[in-house]
């Protein structure tokens, strides 16, 4: 259980950025319920599939390392993932001042559920940062002799975080139209710092 808890903060890095900002736009779109649910369905499918691929890849890596007589495949895997997280941290820090809301996001206010679902899947399945995070989580599961199902809490927290704008809409109704744009601006300005903090935490979890 302790190992499962350690990977939960990585869910924050999964949604920090266009993933959460898109969810805010969709929660204030012309059809917020259907669009948000479609977006969440696409995101869930992407994270489940991505984590499965990452986990299987880590297992194959371990088996291949052991087959070649490597003394400790876990050590190699640990430093590969730590290196990946360090690169992500540096990249996130260097691009912190250039991060801005993409122009195409303004079109999400007129989106339909089909487009929202595709966007949810694409943002989580194809974003390099999310791919790297899922690789790190899959490797962490394999390294600690955990199964794929042990990663489902990570998936659940990721989906819950990206669902927060929609939940705010359900609770507040159209009053959320005044709150959510502020959340969007805050996420655009400070998501880089949150992501770096999560990367550092996970690096510590790997090497400790």
Backbone as numpy.savetxt, mean C-alpha at the origin, in Angstrom:
# Nx Ny Nz CAx CAy CAz Cx Cy Cz
1.83 -14.11 16.27 1.00 -12.89 16.27 1.86 -11.64 16.27
2.99 -11.67 17.00 3.87 -10.50 17.07 4.39 -10.15 15.69
4.76 -11.18 14.89 5.26 -10.93 13.55 4.18 -10.32 12.66
2.94 -10.79 12.83 1.85 -10.23 12.04 1.63 -8.76 12.35
1.76 -8.40 13.61 1.57 -7.00 14.01 2.66 -6.13 13.40
3.87 -6.66 13.28 4.99 -5.87 12.78 4.77 -5.40 11.35
4.04 -6.16 10.55 3.87 -5.78 9.15 2.70 -4.82 8.94
1.87 -4.63 9.95 0.69 -3.79 9.78 1.02 -2.34 9.41
2.07 -1.72 9.99 2.37 -0.33 9.60 2.69 -0.18 8.11
3.10 -1.26 7.45 3.39 -1.16 6.02 2.13 -0.83 5.22
0.98 -1.10 5.81 -0.28 -0.74 5.13 -0.38 0.77 4.94
0.21 1.53 5.85 0.18 2.99 5.74 0.95 3.42 4.50
2.12 2.79 4.28 2.91 3.12 3.09 2.19 2.72 1.82
1.33 1.71 1.90 0.58 1.26 0.72 -0.40 2.33 0.24
-0.99 3.07 1.15 -2.06 3.99 0.77 -1.61 5.45 0.73
-0.44 5.76 1.30 0.03 7.14 1.33 0.37 7.61 -0.08
-0.35 8.59 -0.57 -0.10 9.09 -1.91 -1.36 9.04 -2.77
-1.21 8.75 -4.07 -2.37 8.79 -4.97 -3.46 7.80 -4.62
-3.11 6.72 -3.90 -4.13 5.74 -3.53 -5.19 6.37 -2.63
-4.74 7.05 -1.58 -5.68 7.69 -0.65 -6.32 8.92 -1.28
-5.54 9.67 -2.02 -6.07 10.89 -2.65 -7.18 10.54 -3.64
-6.99 9.46 -4.40 -8.03 9.02 -5.33 -9.30 8.62 -4.59
-9.12 7.97 -3.44 -10.27 7.57 -2.63 -11.05 8.79 -2.16
-10.34 9.88 -1.86 -11.00 11.11 -1.44 -11.82 11.69 -2.60
-11.22 11.74 -3.77 -11.94 12.25 -4.94 -13.21 11.44 -5.19
-13.09 10.12 -5.13 -14.23 9.26 -5.43 -15.32 9.39 -4.37
-14.93 9.64 -3.12 -15.92 9.81 -2.05 -16.70 11.10 -2.20
-16.20 12.01 -3.03 -16.90 13.27 -3.29 -17.36 13.37 -4.74
-17.37 12.22 -5.44 -17.78 12.20 -6.85 -19.30 12.22 -6.97
-19.79 12.18 -8.19 -21.25 12.26 -8.41 -21.96 10.98 -7.97
-21.24 9.87 -7.87 -21.82 8.60 -7.41 -20.88 7.99 -6.37
-20.77 8.60 -5.19 -19.73 8.21 -4.23 -19.85 6.78 -3.73
-21.05 6.26 -3.55 -21.21 4.91 -3.02 -20.69 3.86 -3.99
-21.22 3.86 -5.18 -20.81 2.85 -6.16 -19.36 3.01 -6.58
-18.93 4.24 -6.75 -17.54 4.47 -7.16 -16.56 4.03 -6.08
-16.86 4.37 -4.84 -15.96 4.01 -3.74 -15.91 2.50 -3.54
-17.06 1.85 -3.61 -17.09 0.39 -3.45 -16.34 -0.31 -4.58
-16.49 0.19 -5.80 -15.77 -0.40 -6.92 -14.26 -0.20 -6.76
-13.88 0.98 -6.30 -12.47 1.29 -6.07 -11.89 0.37 -5.00
-12.63 0.17 -3.92 -12.18 -0.71 -2.84 -12.08 -2.16 -3.31
-13.02 -2.58 -4.15 -12.97 -3.95 -4.68 -11.73 -4.15 -5.54
-11.43 -3.17 -6.39 -10.23 -3.27 -7.22 -8.96 -3.27 -6.39
-8.92 -2.41 -5.37 -7.74 -2.35 -4.50 -7.55 -3.66 -3.74
-8.64 -4.22 -3.23 -8.56 -5.47 -2.49 -8.02 -6.59 -3.35
-8.55 -6.71 -4.57 -8.09 -7.75 -5.50 -6.61 -7.59 -5.81
-6.17 -6.34 -6.00 -4.77 -6.09 -6.34 -3.84 -6.46 -5.20
-4.21 -6.10 -3.97 -3.33 -6.37 -2.82 -3.30 -7.87 -2.53
-4.44 -8.54 -2.62 -4.46 -9.99 -2.40 -3.58 -10.71 -3.42
-3.72 -10.33 -4.69 -2.92 -10.97 -5.74 -1.44 -10.60 -5.61
-1.17 -9.33 -5.35 0.22 -8.89 -5.23 0.94 -9.54 -4.07
0.25 -9.67 -2.95 0.88 -10.32 -1.80 1.12 -11.79 -2.07
0.18 -12.44 -2.75 0.36 -13.86 -3.09 1.58 -14.06 -3.98
1.71 -13.21 -5.00 2.86 -13.31 -5.91 4.16 -13.05 -5.15
4.14 -12.03 -4.29 5.35 -11.70 -3.53 5.73 -12.82 -2.58
4.75 -13.41 -1.93 5.02 -14.49 -0.98 5.59 -15.72 -1.69
4.98 -16.10 -2.80 5.48 -17.25 -3.56 6.88 -16.98 -4.09
7.13 -15.75 -4.54 8.46 -15.37 -5.03 9.50 -15.52 -3.93
9.15 -15.09 -2.72 10.08 -15.20 -1.59 10.36 -16.66 -1.26
9.33 -17.51 -1.31 9.53 -18.93 -1.04 10.45 -19.56 -2.09
10.22 -19.22 -3.35 11.06 -19.75 -4.43 12.51 -19.30 -4.25
12.68 -18.04 -3.87 14.02 -17.50 -3.64 14.71 -18.29 -2.53
13.99 -18.56 -1.47 14.56 -19.31 -0.35 14.99 -20.71 -0.79
14.10 -21.38 -1.52 14.39 -22.73 -1.97 15.58 -22.76 -2.92
15.63 -21.76 -3.82 16.75 -21.70 -4.76 18.07 -21.45 -4.04
18.04 -20.58 -3.03 19.25 -20.28 -2.27 19.73 -21.52 -1.51
18.79 -22.25 -0.92 19.15 -23.46 -0.19 19.69 -24.54 -1.12
19.12 -24.60 -2.33 19.56 -25.61 -3.29 20.98 -25.36 -3.77
21.41 -24.10 -3.77 22.76 -23.77 -4.20 23.77 -23.87 -3.06
23.28 -24.26 -1.89 24.17 -24.43 -0.75 24.49 -23.17 -0.01
23.65 -22.15 -0.19 23.88 -20.90 0.53 23.77 -21.16 2.03
24.66 -20.53 2.80 24.67 -20.76 4.23 23.41 -20.21 4.90
22.96 -19.10 4.44 21.76 -18.52 5.06 20.99 -17.71 4.02
19.97 -18.34 3.44 19.15 -17.64 2.46 18.39 -16.50 3.12
18.06 -16.67 4.41 17.34 -15.61 5.12 18.15 -14.33 5.18
19.47 -14.47 5.41 20.32 -13.28 5.48 20.34 -12.54 4.15
20.49 -13.29 3.07 20.49 -12.67 1.75 19.16 -11.96 1.50
18.05 -12.63 1.81 16.74 -12.05 1.59 16.53 -10.81 2.44
17.01 -10.88 3.67 16.87 -9.73 4.56 17.54 -8.50 3.98
18.79 -8.64 3.52 19.51 -7.48 3.04 19.02 -7.00 1.70
18.46 -7.88 0.90 17.85 -7.45 -0.37 16.64 -6.55 -0.08
15.80 -6.99 0.85 14.61 -6.21 1.18 14.99 -4.92 1.90
15.96 -4.98 2.81 16.41 -3.77 3.50 16.95 -2.76 2.48
17.73 -3.24 1.53 18.24 -2.36 0.48 17.12 -1.73 -0.33
16.09 -2.53 -0.62 14.94 -2.02 -1.36 14.23 -0.93 -0.58
14.07 -1.12 0.70 13.40 -0.13 1.54 14.25 1.14 1.68
15.56 0.99 1.72 16.42 2.16 1.79 16.29 2.99 0.50
16.28 2.29 -0.63 16.11 2.99 -1.91 14.77 3.71 -1.95
13.71 3.05 -1.48 12.39 3.68 -1.43 12.41 4.93 -0.55
13.08 4.83 0.58 13.16 5.97 1.49 13.85 7.16 0.84
14.97 6.88 0.17 15.73 7.95 -0.49 14.90 8.56 -1.62
14.26 7.71 -2.41 13.44 8.20 -3.53 12.29 9.06 -3.01
11.63 8.60 -1.96 10.50 9.35 -1.39 10.95 10.70 -0.87
12.12 10.73 -0.21 12.64 11.98 0.33 13.02 12.95 -0.79
13.66 12.45 -1.82 14.12 13.31 -2.91 12.97 13.90 -3.71
11.85 13.19 -3.78 10.72 13.66 -4.59 9.64 14.33 -3.73
9.94 14.62 -2.47 8.92 15.13 -1.57 8.37 16.49 -2.00
9.22 17.32 -2.63 8.78 18.66 -3.01 8.13 18.68 -4.39
8.29 17.62 -5.13 7.71 17.59 -6.48 6.38 16.84 -6.50
6.00 16.23 -5.36 4.74 15.49 -5.31 3.57 16.46 -5.37
2.65 16.21 -6.28 1.46 17.03 -6.41 0.33 16.19 -6.95
-0.88 16.69 -6.84 -2.03 15.95 -7.31 -2.03 15.91 -8.84
-1.98 14.71 -9.43 -2.00 14.62 -10.90 -3.26 15.25 -11.47
-3.14 15.85 -12.66 -4.28 16.53 -13.27 -5.42 15.57 -13.57
-5.07 14.30 -13.89 -6.13 13.36 -14.25 -7.06 13.05 -13.08
-6.60 13.31 -11.86 -7.44 13.01 -10.70 -8.70 13.87 -10.65
-8.62 15.08 -11.21 -9.80 15.94 -11.20 -10.95 15.30 -11.96
-10.64 14.43 -12.92 -11.68 13.74 -13.68 -12.39 12.67 -12.88
-11.85 12.31 -11.71 -12.48 11.28 -10.89 -13.83 11.74 -10.34
-14.04 13.03 -10.28 -15.32 13.53 -9.78 -16.47 13.13 -10.70
-16.15 12.84 -11.96 -17.17 12.41 -12.93 -16.99 10.94 -13.30
-16.25 10.19 -12.52 -15.94 8.80 -12.85 -17.17 7.91 -12.70
-17.10 6.72 -13.32 -18.15 5.72 -13.14 -17.54 4.53 -12.40
-18.37 3.61 -11.88 -17.84 2.48 -11.09 -16.82 1.63 -11.84
-17.03 1.43 -13.12 -16.09 0.60 -13.88 -14.70 1.23 -13.89
-14.64 2.53 -14.16 -13.35 3.22 -14.17 -12.74 3.24 -12.77
-13.58 3.39 -11.75 -13.08 3.42 -10.37 -12.47 2.08 -9.98
-13.12 0.99 -10.39 -12.59 -0.33 -10.08 -11.25 -0.58 -10.75
-11.14 -0.19 -12.02 -9.87 -0.35 -12.73 -8.77 0.49 -12.09
-9.15 1.69 -11.67 -8.16 2.56 -11.02 -7.68 1.96 -9.71
-8.61 1.43 -8.92 -8.23 0.81 -7.65 -7.27 -0.34 -7.85
-7.53 -1.15 -8.85 -6.64 -2.28 -9.12 -5.29 -1.79 -9.63
-5.32 -0.85 -10.56 -4.07 -0.39 -11.17 -3.16 0.33 -10.21
-3.72 1.19 -9.35 -2.87 1.95 -8.43 -2.14 1.05 -7.44
-2.80 -0.02 -7.02 -2.17 -0.90 -6.03 -1.35 -2.01 -6.67
-1.69 -2.39 -7.89 -0.96 -3.49 -8.54 0.24 -3.03 -9.34
0.23 -1.78 -9.81 1.26 -1.34 -10.74 2.18 -0.23 -10.21
1.80 0.38 -9.09 2.66 1.44 -8.54 3.96 0.82 -8.02
5.11 1.30 -8.46 6.39 0.72 -8.01 6.54 0.69 -6.49
6.08 1.74 -5.82 6.22 1.76 -4.36 5.39 0.66 -3.70
4.18 0.44 -4.19 3.33 -0.60 -3.61 3.86 -1.99 -3.94
4.40 -2.15 -5.13 5.02 -3.43 -5.49 6.17 -3.74 -4.54
6.98 -2.71 -4.27 8.12 -2.89 -3.36 7.65 -3.23 -1.95
6.60 -2.57 -1.50 6.07 -2.84 -0.16 5.56 -4.28 -0.07
4.81 -4.72 -1.08 4.28 -6.08 -1.06 5.40 -7.12 -1.14
6.45 -6.81 -1.89 7.61 -7.70 -1.91 8.24 -7.81 -0.53
8.33 -6.68 0.15 8.91 -6.68 1.50 8.05 -7.48 2.47
6.73 -7.30 2.38 5.83 -8.02 3.27 5.86 -9.52 2.97
5.84 -9.88 1.69 5.92 -11.29 1.32 7.20 -11.93 1.81
8.31 -11.20 1.68 9.59 -11.71 2.15 9.60 -11.86 3.66
8.99 -10.90 4.36 8.93 -10.96 5.81 8.14 -12.19 6.27
7.03 -12.48 5.61 6.24 -13.66 5.94 7.06 -14.93 5.75
7.73 -15.02 4.59 8.52 -16.22 4.30 9.69 -16.37 5.27
10.32 -15.25 5.58 11.48 -15.29 6.46 11.11 -15.75 7.87
9.92 -15.42 8.32 9.49 -15.75 9.67 8.62 -17.00 9.72
8.67 -17.80 8.65 7.93 -19.07 8.58 6.43 -18.88 8.78
5.91 -17.78 8.25 4.48 -17.51 8.29 3.85 -17.88 6.96
2.57 -18.17 6.96 1.87 -18.51 5.74 1.23 -17.29 5.09
0.71 -17.48 3.88 0.06 -16.39 3.17 -1.11 -15.82 3.97
-1.87 -16.71 4.62 -3.03 -16.25 5.39 -2.62 -15.32 6.53
-1.39 -15.46 7.01 -0.91 -14.58 8.07 -0.74 -13.15 7.58
-0.74 -12.97 6.27 -0.63 -11.62 5.71 -1.97 -10.95 5.49
-3.06 -11.68 5.73 -4.39 -11.10 5.49 -4.70 -9.91 6.40
-4.23 -9.89 7.66 -4.45 -8.66 8.45 -3.83 -7.43 7.80
-2.67 -7.59 7.17 -2.05 -6.49 6.43 -2.96 -6.02 5.30
-3.54 -6.98 4.59 -4.48 -6.64 3.50 -5.69 -5.90 4.07
-6.22 -6.41 5.17 -7.42 -5.82 5.77 -7.16 -4.38 6.21
-6.01 -4.13 6.84 -5.70 -2.78 7.30 -5.48 -1.85 6.11
-4.85 -2.35 5.05 -4.66 -1.54 3.84 -6.00 -1.10 3.28
-6.93 -2.04 3.15 -8.25 -1.72 2.60 -9.01 -0.78 3.54
-8.88 -1.00 4.84 -9.56 -0.13 5.80 -9.06 1.30 5.69
-7.75 1.47 5.57 -7.19 2.82 5.48 -7.67 3.54 4.23
-7.68 2.83 3.10 -8.10 3.47 1.86 -9.62 3.67 1.83
-10.33 2.97 2.72 -11.78 3.13 2.81 -12.19 4.29 3.71
-11.25 4.90 4.43 -11.59 5.95 5.39 -12.36 7.12 4.77
-11.98 7.61 3.58 -12.78 8.69 2.99 -14.23 8.29 2.74
-14.44 7.06 2.27 -15.81 6.59 2.03 -16.57 6.44 3.35
-15.89 5.94 4.37 -16.54 5.81 5.68 -16.91 7.19 6.24
-16.03 8.16 6.00 -16.34 9.53 6.44 -17.57 10.05 5.72
-17.68 9.72 4.43 -18.86 10.14 3.67 -20.13 9.49 4.23
-20.04 8.19 4.57 -21.21 7.49 5.10 -21.67 8.09 6.43
-20.70 8.49 7.25 -21.03 9.03 8.57 -21.49 10.48 8.49
-20.81 11.25 7.66 -21.05 12.70 7.63 -21.95 13.15 6.49
-22.14 12.29 5.50 -22.92 12.70 4.34 -22.20 13.77 3.55
-22.93 14.69 2.99 -22.34 15.74 2.17 -21.53 16.75 2.98
-21.64 16.68 4.30 -20.77 17.54 5.11 -19.31 17.16 4.92
-19.08 15.92 4.50 -17.71 15.47 4.25 -17.07 16.20 3.08
-17.89 16.86 2.25 -17.34 17.61 1.12 -16.40 18.72 1.59
-16.60 19.19 2.81 -15.74 20.25 3.34 -14.50 19.68 4.03
-14.65 18.48 4.59 -13.54 17.86 5.31 -12.57 17.15 4.37
-13.09 16.39 3.43 -12.24 15.53 2.61 -11.24 16.30 1.75
-11.59 17.45 1.18 -10.55 18.20 0.45 -9.37 18.59 1.32
-9.63 18.87 2.61 -8.53 19.18 3.52 -7.65 17.95 3.74
-8.30 16.79 3.86 -7.55 15.55 4.01 -6.70 15.31 2.77
-7.27 15.59 1.61 -6.54 15.41 0.35 -5.31 16.30 0.30
-5.46 17.55 0.70 -4.33 18.48 0.70 -3.26 18.04 1.69
-3.69 17.58 2.86 -2.74 17.12 3.87 -1.97 15.90 3.38
-2.69 14.95 2.76 -2.03 13.74 2.26 -1.03 14.08 1.16
-1.38 15.04 0.33 -0.47 15.45 -0.74 0.80 16.07 -0.17
0.66 16.80 0.93 1.80 17.52 1.50 2.70 16.67 2.39
2.12 15.73 3.14 2.88 15.05 4.18 2.95 13.53 4.06
2.37 12.95 3.03 2.41 11.48 2.91 3.83 10.96 2.78
4.73 11.79 2.21 6.11 11.35 2.04 6.76 11.08 3.41
6.49 11.94 4.38 7.10 11.77 5.70 6.58 10.51 6.39
5.29 10.26 6.24 4.70 9.05 6.83 5.31 7.81 6.20
5.45 7.82 4.89 6.01 6.66 4.19 7.43 6.36 4.66
8.25 7.40 4.76 9.63 7.20 5.20 9.67 6.64 6.62
8.81 7.14 7.50 8.77 6.64 8.87 8.41 5.15 8.89
7.48 4.75 8.03 7.10 3.34 7.97 8.24 2.49 7.42
8.92 2.99 6.40 10.06 2.25 5.83 11.14 2.04 6.89
11.43 3.07 7.65 12.46 2.96 8.69 12.03 1.95 9.76
10.76 1.99 10.13 10.26 1.04 11.11 10.41 -0.39 10.61
10.10 -0.62 9.34 10.17 -1.97 8.81 11.62 -2.42 8.64
12.50 -1.50 8.29 13.92 -1.85 8.24 14.38 -2.33 9.61
13.97 -1.62 10.64 14.31 -2.03 12.00 13.76 -3.42 12.32
12.51 -3.67 11.87 11.89 -4.98 12.12 12.68 -6.10 11.42
13.22 -5.80 10.25 13.97 -6.82 9.51 15.32 -7.13 10.16
16.02 -6.10 10.60 17.39 -6.32 11.06 17.47 -6.62 12.56
16.39 -6.40 13.29 16.44 -6.64 14.74 16.25 -8.11 15.07
